[in-house]
Amino acid sequence: MTYQNHPEKHDVIIIGAGFSGIGMGIKLKEAGIDNFLILESADSIGGTWRDNDYPGCACDIPSHLYSFSFEPSPDWSRMFPAQDEIWAYLQHCVDKYGLSSHLSLNSNVDQAVFDEDALDWKLTTDDGRSFTGRTLVSGMGGLSRPAYPDIPGLSRFEGSCFHSARWDHGFEFHGKTVAVIGTGASAIQFVPQIVDEVKSLLLFQRTPPWIVPKLDRPIRRWERWLYRHVPFARFLFRNFIYWRQEVRGIGFTIDPRLMGHANKIALEHLEKHVADEQLRNKLTPDYTIGCKRILISCDYYPALQKDNLSLITTGIREITADSIVDDNGQEHKIDAIILGTGFRATDPISPARIFGIGGRELSHDWRNGPEAFLGINVAGYPNLFLLVGPNTGLGHNSMIFMIESQVRYTIKMLRKMSEQGHQAVDVKANSQERFNRNLQRILAKSVWQSGCKSWYQTEDGKNSSIWPGPSFSYWARTLRPDMRHYNVTGRRTR
């Protein structure tokens, strides 16, 4: 099933060089598939952990679990890894496994078209280059494309305005009045970092998040020595973290009423750090904990009580050249706006346009929300494999575990294709439909559908982001491909 006699063509083309693309590349090499290419739109690898480099940026999954199981690191400096440490880890993986020669940086894919005659994928980049691959793997994650709010007048603002994922490191905060729009996972990390630098900070909150303590600390020197010299200790600790996270996730997937313990912890955390009853009321969510992403922080609530910070919950009417006007009509003069408004998480392949059989376009097929079989394959798009595809996100555990499951599944499918001489595999439409109908039925009973509006959902409320069960159930479902769910094209002729 190879193109070894055609060096300008590739057995596999991967889009994206974040955790997904790098993990896929490593496992392709281990499987003996060396004729692959990784197309990365930026000038360096890293994906989410390259783009999100705002002050205080860190992961909310413990270090030893937020890494590849086949490439554990004994050298994490903290229990929860910071952005720069994760980015360095990914570069280490690229170097150790020899992926540099497979990388094509500054290669922004404009479109990918399935050629029904040649049974391969034709890709073009926005600078006019073309690539051909037998198999296409999308490693385009959903947490790297900023979501910009639709606020009247935003484009008219004349001061500095940037998204947290496009941080302006040249901006001078000292003496400035800065507005922050959004109080999600990014804002609760960077607000405590900048509040002491600015003259005043106006924090515009639409919906308060549930926040629990962040049990972070430096990893001691003796612990790192132990993890380096006694790998089994590192293995046990990683597994302990994994199963602890799984137990904590029971309420997410089985019954929202089981979230009571987490609710108690979050309310105690709020009461401990916020004595003012009026402020505490503004910071108390009115939705079931877990419906939106649960955040972790020990410095956010103290930051909100700084004398130079004002929490504004009245909403935004419009933005002028030098101010924000809230819903009460009050005008707030500002020098800069920071958008902590999240990402386009329900659009996991944008901005690339992908065309399948008969010219069908994936963005059109997904107009009512993304769907895929196991979050990996989409009917009508042969030899296309999605990593971090629809409904494979987690609210309680490490996405790296899910990525490894998807990579393993893809590798096993490629092996089957090679062994059985298949030119192309295309998931059956009825298999995809049944899978998603059952998935949405389970989701309807979950905490994520308990009444709130979150970035897990499309505009009409469909949850196209979250896996509605424990992560080990996804691992089991993707353990090996079941060819009964696929249409296959016969043996390849050379």
C-alpha positions as CSV (number, residue, x, y, z in Angstrom):
1,M,0.0,0.0,0.0
2,T,3.0,2.3,-0.4
3,Y,4.2,5.0,-2.7
4,Q,7.9,4.1,-2.3
5,N,8.5,4.3,-6.0
6,H,7.0,7.8,-6.1
7,P,9.0,10.0,-3.7
8,E,6.8,13.1,-4.5
9,K,3.9,11.2,-3.0
10,H,3.3,10.0,0.5
11,D,1.7,7.1,2.2
12,V,0.3,9.3,4.9
13,I,0.0,13.1,5.2
14,I,-0.7,14.5,8.6
15,I,-2.1,18.0,9.1
16,G,-0.8,19.6,12.3
17,A,2.2,19.2,14.5
18,G,0.7,19.3,18.0
19,F,0.3,16.4,20.3
20,S,-1.8,14.5,17.8
21,G,0.4,15.0,14.8
22,I,3.6,14.3,16.7
23,G,2.1,11.2,18.3
24,M,0.9,9.9,14.9
25,G,4.3,10.5,13.3
26,I,6.1,8.6,16.1
27,K,3.8,5.6,15.8
28,L,4.0,5.5,12.0
29,K,7.8,5.2,12.2
30,E,7.5,2.5,14.8
31,A,5.1,0.6,12.4
32,G,7.7,0.8,9.6
33,I,5.8,3.5,7.6
34,D,8.4,6.1,6.9
35,N,7.0,7.7,3.8
36,F,4.9,10.3,5.6
37,L,4.7,14.1,5.8
38,I,3.5,16.4,8.6
39,L,2.2,19.8,7.3
40,E,2.2,22.5,9.9
41,S,0.8,26.0,9.3
42,A,3.1,27.7,11.8
43,D,6.8,28.2,11.8
44,S,7.3,25.7,14.7
45,I,5.7,22.7,16.2
46,G,3.5,22.6,19.3
47,G,-0.1,23.4,18.4
48,T,-2.1,24.6,21.4
49,W,1.1,24.7,23.5
50,R,2.9,26.9,21.0
51,D,0.0,29.4,20.4
52,N,-1.1,29.8,24.0
53,D,1.8,31.4,25.7
54,Y,0.0,34.0,27.8
55,P,1.3,34.7,31.4
56,G,0.5,31.9,33.7
57,C,-0.5,29.5,31.0
58,A,-0.5,25.9,32.3
59,C,-2.3,22.6,32.0
60,D,-5.0,21.5,34.3
61,I,-4.1,17.8,34.0
62,P,-1.1,16.6,36.2
63,S,2.3,16.5,34.4
64,H,2.9,12.8,34.5
65,L,-0.5,12.0,32.8
66,Y,-0.3,14.9,30.3
67,S,2.4,13.2,28.3
68,F,2.7,10.2,26.0
69,S,2.6,6.8,27.8
70,F,5.5,5.6,25.6
71,E,7.6,8.7,26.4
72,P,7.3,9.5,30.1
73,S,9.4,12.2,31.5
74,P,11.0,12.1,34.9
75,D,11.9,15.7,34.8
76,W,8.6,17.6,35.2
77,S,9.3,20.5,37.6
78,R,5.7,20.9,38.9
79,M,2.7,18.7,39.5
80,F,0.9,20.7,36.8
81,P,3.0,21.6,33.8
82,A,3.5,25.1,32.5
83,Q,3.2,26.0,28.8
84,D,6.9,26.3,28.2
85,E,7.6,23.0,29.7
86,I,5.0,21.2,27.6
87,W,6.3,22.9,24.5
88,A,9.8,21.8,25.3
89,Y,8.6,18.2,25.9
90,L,7.0,18.1,22.4
91,Q,10.2,19.4,20.8
92,H,12.1,16.7,22.7
93,C,9.7,14.1,21.2
94,V,10.3,15.5,17.7
95,D,14.1,15.3,18.2
96,K,14.2,11.9,19.9
97,Y,12.1,10.2,17.3
98,G,13.6,11.9,14.2
99,L,10.5,13.7,13.0
100,S,12.2,16.8,11.8
101,S,12.9,15.4,8.3
102,H,9.1,14.7,8.0
103,L,8.0,18.2,8.9
104,S,7.0,20.9,6.5
105,L,6.6,24.1,8.5
106,N,4.8,27.2,7.2
107,S,2.5,24.9,5.2
108,N,-1.1,26.0,5.8
109,V,-3.4,23.6,4.1
110,D,-6.1,25.4,2.2
111,Q,-8.0,22.3,0.9
112,A,-7.8,18.6,0.6
113,V,-9.7,16.7,-2.1
114,F,-10.2,13.0,-2.4
115,D,-9.4,11.8,-5.9
116,E,-11.9,9.0,-6.7
117,D,-9.9,7.7,-9.6
118,A,-6.5,7.6,-8.0
119,L,-8.0,6.8,-4.6
120,D,-5.7,9.3,-2.8
121,W,-5.8,12.8,-1.3
122,K,-4.6,15.9,-3.1
123,L,-3.7,18.8,-0.8
124,T,-2.9,22.4,-1.6
125,T,-1.5,25.0,0.7
126,D,-2.4,28.7,0.6
127,D,0.9,29.5,-1.1
128,G,0.1,27.2,-4.0
129,R,2.1,24.1,-3.2
130,S,0.5,20.6,-3.8
131,F,0.9,17.3,-2.0
132,T,-0.5,13.8,-2.6
133,G,-1.1,11.2,0.1
134,R,-2.8,7.8,0.1
135,T,-4.1,8.5,3.7
136,L,-4.9,11.8,5.3
137,V,-4.7,12.3,9.0
138,S,-6.1,15.4,10.6
139,G,-4.3,16.5,13.7
140,M,-5.9,19.9,13.8
141,G,-7.0,20.4,17.4
142,G,-9.9,22.5,18.5
143,L,-8.0,24.6,21.1
144,S,-5.8,26.6,18.8
145,R,-8.2,28.7,16.7
146,P,-9.4,31.6,18.8
147,A,-13.1,32.5,19.0
148,Y,-13.7,36.2,18.7
149,P,-16.9,37.6,20.3
150,D,-19.5,39.3,18.2
151,I,-19.7,42.6,20.1
152,P,-20.9,45.7,18.3
153,G,-18.1,48.1,17.7
154,L,-15.2,45.8,18.5
155,S,-13.5,46.5,15.2
156,R,-13.7,50.3,15.9
157,F,-11.6,50.1,19.1
158,E,-8.5,52.1,18.6
159,G,-6.5,50.8,21.5
160,S,-4.5,47.5,21.8
161,C,-6.8,44.5,21.4
162,F,-5.6,40.9,21.4
163,H,-6.9,37.4,22.2
164,S,-5.2,35.4,24.9
165,A,-4.1,32.8,22.3
166,R,-2.4,35.6,20.3
167,W,-0.8,37.4,23.3
168,D,0.9,40.7,22.6
169,H,4.2,40.3,24.5
170,G,5.2,43.8,23.5
171,F,2.3,45.5,25.2
172,E,3.3,47.6,28.2
173,F,0.8,47.1,31.0
174,H,2.2,49.6,33.5
175,G,-0.1,52.6,34.0
176,K,-2.8,51.2,31.7
177,T,-6.5,50.5,32.2
178,V,-7.2,47.1,30.8
179,A,-10.5,45.3,30.1
180,V,-10.6,41.5,30.1
181,I,-13.6,40.0,28.4
182,G,-14.3,36.4,29.5
183,T,-13.7,34.4,32.7
184,G,-12.8,31.0,31.4
185,A,-9.8,28.7,31.7
186,S,-7.4,31.2,30.1
187,A,-8.6,34.3,32.0
188,I,-8.3,32.7,35.4
189,Q,-4.7,32.0,34.7
190,F,-3.6,35.3,33.2
191,V,-5.7,37.8,35.3
192,P,-3.7,37.1,38.5
193,Q,-0.5,37.5,36.5
194,I,-1.3,41.0,35.2
195,V,-3.5,42.6,37.9
196,D,-0.5,44.0,39.8
197,E,1.0,45.4,36.6
198,V,-1.9,47.5,35.4
199,K,-3.4,50.8,36.8
200,S,-6.8,49.2,36.8
201,L,-8.4,46.0,35.4
202,L,-12.0,45.7,34.4
203,L,-13.1,42.1,34.3
204,F,-16.3,41.5,32.3
205,Q,-17.9,38.3,33.4
206,R,-20.9,36.8,31.6
207,T,-21.1,33.5,33.6
208,P,-19.1,32.6,36.6
209,P,-17.1,29.4,36.4
210,W,-17.0,26.7,39.0
211,I,-13.5,26.7,40.5
212,V,-11.8,24.1,42.7
213,P,-8.3,24.4,44.4
214,K,-5.3,23.7,42.2
215,L,-3.2,21.2,44.2
216,D,0.0,22.3,42.6
217,R,3.5,22.2,44.0
218,P,7.1,21.8,42.8
219,I,8.2,18.2,42.3
220,R,10.9,17.5,44.8
221,R,14.4,16.6,43.7
222,W,14.2,13.1,45.3
223,E,10.9,12.4,43.5
224,R,12.5,13.2,40.2
225,W,15.5,11.0,41.1
226,L,13.0,8.2,41.9
227,Y,11.1,8.6,38.7
228,R,14.3,8.6,36.6
229,H,15.9,5.6,38.3
230,V,12.9,3.5,39.2
231,P,10.6,3.6,36.1
232,F,8.0,1.4,37.8
233,A,7.4,4.1,40.4
234,R,6.7,6.6,37.6
235,F,4.4,4.0,36.0
236,L,2.5,3.5,39.3
237,F,2.2,7.2,39.9
238,R,0.8,7.8,36.4
239,N,-1.7,5.1,36.8
240,F,-2.7,6.4,40.2
241,I,-3.4,9.8,38.7
242,Y,-5.3,8.3,35.8
243,W,-7.7,6.3,38.0
244,R,-8.1,9.1,40.4
245,Q,-9.3,11.3,37.5
246,E,-11.6,8.6,36.3
247,V,-13.3,8.2,39.7
248,R,-13.7,12.0,39.8
249,G,-15.4,11.8,36.5
250,I,-18.2,9.4,37.5
251,G,-20.7,12.3,38.1
252,F,-20.0,13.7,34.6
253,T,-21.1,10.6,32.8
254,I,-23.4,8.6,35.0
255,D,-25.6,11.0,36.9
256,P,-25.2,14.8,37.5
257,R,-26.6,14.3,41.0
258,L,-23.3,12.6,41.8
259,M,-21.5,15.9,41.4
260,G,-22.4,16.9,45.0
261,H,-19.0,16.3,46.4
262,A,-17.3,18.5,43.7
263,N,-20.0,21.2,44.3
264,K,-19.2,21.2,48.0
265,I,-15.4,21.5,47.4
266,A,-16.0,24.4,45.0
267,L,-18.3,26.3,47.3
268,E,-15.9,25.9,50.3
269,H,-13.1,27.1,48.1
270,L,-15.1,30.2,47.2
271,E,-16.2,30.9,50.8
272,K,-12.7,30.5,52.0
273,H,-11.2,33.1,49.7
274,V,-14.1,35.6,49.2
275,A,-15.5,37.0,52.4
276,D,-17.6,39.8,50.8
277,E,-21.1,38.4,50.4
278,Q,-22.0,40.6,47.4
279,L,-18.9,39.6,45.5
280,R,-19.4,35.9,46.4
281,N,-22.9,36.0,45.0
282,K,-21.5,37.3,41.7
283,L,-19.0,34.5,41.6
284,T,-21.5,31.7,42.5
285,P,-22.6,29.8,39.4
286,D,-26.3,29.0,38.9
287,Y,-25.7,25.8,36.9
288,T,-24.8,22.2,37.8
289,I,-21.0,21.9,38.4
290,G,-19.4,20.2,35.4
291,C,-21.9,21.5,32.9
292,K,-19.2,23.9,31.8
293,R,-15.5,23.2,32.3
294,I,-14.5,23.0,35.9
295,L,-11.5,25.2,36.5
296,I,-8.6,24.9,39.0
297,S,-6.9,27.9,40.7
298,C,-5.7,29.1,44.0
299,D,-4.9,32.7,43.0
300,Y,-7.9,33.8,40.9
301,Y,-10.3,34.7,43.8
302,P,-7.6,36.6,45.7
303,A,-6.8,38.5,42.4
304,L,-10.5,39.6,42.1
305,Q,-10.2,41.4,45.5
306,K,-7.4,43.6,44.5
307,D,-8.2,47.3,44.9
308,N,-7.5,48.0,41.2
309,L,-9.8,45.2,39.9
310,S,-13.5,45.7,39.1
311,L,-15.7,42.7,38.3
312,I,-18.5,43.8,35.9
313,T,-21.4,41.4,35.4
314,T,-23.9,43.6,33.6
315,G,-22.9,42.5,30.1
316,I,-21.6,44.6,27.2
317,R,-23.8,46.8,25.0
318,E,-21.1,48.0,22.6
319,I,-17.4,49.0,22.2
320,T,-16.4,52.5,21.1
321,A,-13.0,53.8,20.0
322,D,-11.8,54.1,23.6
323,S,-14.3,52.5,25.9
324,I,-16.7,49.7,26.7
325,V,-20.3,50.5,27.3
326,D,-22.1,48.0,29.6
327,D,-25.8,47.0,29.5
328,N,-26.6,49.7,32.1
329,G,-25.3,52.4,29.7
330,Q,-22.2,53.1,31.8
331,E,-19.1,53.9,29.8
332,H,-15.8,52.5,30.9
333,K,-12.7,54.3,29.4
334,I,-9.9,51.8,28.7
335,D,-6.5,51.5,27.0
336,A,-6.6,47.9,26.0
337,I,-8.8,44.8,25.6
338,I,-7.8,41.2,26.2
339,L,-10.2,38.6,24.8
340,G,-10.3,35.5,27.0
341,T,-13.2,34.2,24.9
342,G,-12.0,30.7,24.2
343,F,-11.7,28.7,21.0
344,R,-13.7,27.3,18.1
345,A,-13.9,23.9,19.7
346,T,-16.9,22.6,17.7
347,D,-15.1,23.3,14.4
348,P,-12.3,20.7,14.6
349,I,-11.1,21.0,11.0
350,S,-11.3,24.7,10.2
351,P,-10.0,26.5,8.3
352,A,-9.0,23.7,5.8
353,R,-11.7,22.7,3.3
354,I,-12.0,18.9,2.9
355,F,-13.8,17.4,-0.1
356,G,-14.8,13.8,-0.3
357,I,-16.7,11.5,-2.6
358,G,-18.8,13.3,-5.3
359,G,-17.4,16.7,-4.3
360,R,-19.1,16.7,-0.9
361,E,-17.6,19.1,1.6
362,L,-17.1,18.2,5.2
363,S,-18.0,21.7,6.5
364,H,-21.3,21.4,4.7
365,D,-21.9,17.8,5.9
366,W,-21.2,19.1,9.4
367,R,-23.5,22.2,9.1
368,N,-25.7,20.8,11.9
369,G,-22.7,19.8,14.1
370,P,-19.7,17.6,13.5
371,E,-20.2,13.8,13.6
372,A,-17.9,10.9,13.0
373,F,-17.7,7.2,13.7
374,L,-15.7,6.8,16.9
375,G,-14.7,10.5,16.3
376,I,-12.2,9.1,13.8
377,N,-13.9,8.3,10.4
378,V,-16.5,10.2,8.4
379,A,-18.7,8.5,5.8
380,G,-18.0,9.7,2.3
381,Y,-14.4,10.6,3.1
382,P,-12.3,7.4,2.4
383,N,-8.9,7.1,4.1
384,L,-9.5,10.2,6.2
385,F,-8.7,9.7,9.9
386,L,-9.4,12.4,12.5
387,L,-7.5,12.8,15.7
388,V,-9.3,14.7,18.5
389,G,-12.4,14.5,16.2
390,P,-16.0,15.1,17.2
391,N,-17.1,13.8,20.6
392,T,-13.6,12.7,21.7
393,G,-13.0,15.5,24.2
394,L,-12.9,14.9,27.9
395,G,-14.1,16.9,30.9
396,H,-12.2,14.9,33.5
397,N,-9.1,13.3,32.2
398,S,-6.1,13.6,29.9
399,M,-6.7,14.1,26.2
400,I,-3.3,12.5,25.5
401,F,-4.9,9.2,26.6
402,M,-7.6,9.7,23.9
403,I,-5.1,10.8,21.3
404,E,-3.1,7.6,21.8
405,S,-6.3,5.5,21.4
406,Q,-7.0,7.2,18.1
407,V,-3.5,6.9,16.9
408,R,-3.4,3.2,17.7
409,Y,-6.7,2.6,15.9
410,T,-5.4,4.4,12.8
411,I,-2.2,2.4,12.7
412,K,-4.1,-0.8,13.1
413,M,-6.4,0.2,10.2
414,L,-3.4,1.0,8.0
415,R,-2.0,-2.4,8.8
416,K,-5.3,-4.1,7.8
417,M,-5.4,-2.2,4.6
418,S,-1.8,-3.3,3.8
419,E,-2.4,-7.0,4.8
420,Q,-5.7,-7.3,3.0
421,G,-4.7,-5.2,0.0
422,H,-7.4,-2.5,0.4
423,Q,-7.0,0.6,-1.6
424,A,-9.4,2.6,0.5
425,V,-11.7,2.2,3.5
426,D,-14.8,4.3,4.1
427,V,-17.0,4.0,7.2
428,K,-20.6,3.0,6.4
429,A,-23.1,5.8,6.8
430,N,-25.5,3.7,8.8
431,S,-22.7,2.7,11.2
432,Q,-21.8,6.3,11.7
433,E,-25.5,7.2,12.2
434,R,-26.1,4.5,14.8
435,F,-23.0,5.4,16.7
436,N,-23.9,9.1,16.9
437,R,-27.6,8.4,17.7
438,N,-26.5,6.3,20.7
439,L,-23.9,8.8,21.7
440,Q,-26.3,11.7,21.8
441,R,-28.8,9.6,23.7
442,I,-26.2,9.0,26.4
443,L,-25.1,12.6,26.4
444,A,-28.7,13.8,26.9
445,K,-28.5,12.3,30.5
446,S,-25.1,13.7,31.3
447,V,-24.1,16.8,33.2
448,W,-23.0,18.6,30.0
449,Q,-26.7,18.7,28.9
450,S,-28.0,19.8,32.3
451,G,-29.1,23.2,31.2
452,C,-26.1,25.5,30.7
453,K,-24.6,26.8,27.4
454,S,-21.0,25.9,26.9
455,W,-18.2,25.7,24.3
456,Y,-18.8,22.0,24.2
457,Q,-22.0,22.7,22.2
458,T,-22.9,24.0,18.8
459,E,-25.2,27.1,18.5
460,D,-28.3,24.9,18.6
461,G,-27.2,23.1,21.7
462,K,-25.8,19.8,20.2
463,N,-22.8,18.5,22.1
464,S,-20.3,17.6,19.5
465,S,-17.2,17.8,21.7
466,I,-17.4,15.5,24.7
467,W,-17.1,11.7,25.0
468,P,-20.0,10.7,27.2
469,G,-18.3,8.0,29.2
470,P,-15.1,7.0,31.0
471,S,-12.0,7.3,28.9
472,F,-11.3,3.6,29.3
473,S,-14.6,2.9,27.5
474,Y,-13.3,4.8,24.5
475,W,-10.0,2.9,24.7
476,A,-12.0,-0.4,24.6
477,R,-14.1,0.8,21.6
478,T,-11.0,1.7,19.6
479,L,-8.9,-1.3,20.6
480,R,-9.2,-2.8,17.1
481,P,-11.0,-1.9,13.9
482,D,-14.2,-3.8,13.1
483,M,-14.2,-4.0,9.3
484,R,-18.0,-4.8,9.3
485,H,-18.5,-1.0,9.7
486,Y,-16.5,-0.2,6.6
487,N,-16.9,-0.3,2.9
488,V,-13.6,-1.3,1.3
489,T,-12.2,-0.9,-2.2
490,G,-10.4,-4.0,-3.6
491,R,-6.8,-4.9,-4.0
492,R,-4.4,-2.3,-5.2
493,T,-2.9,-2.5,-8.6
494,R,0.6,-1.1,-9.2
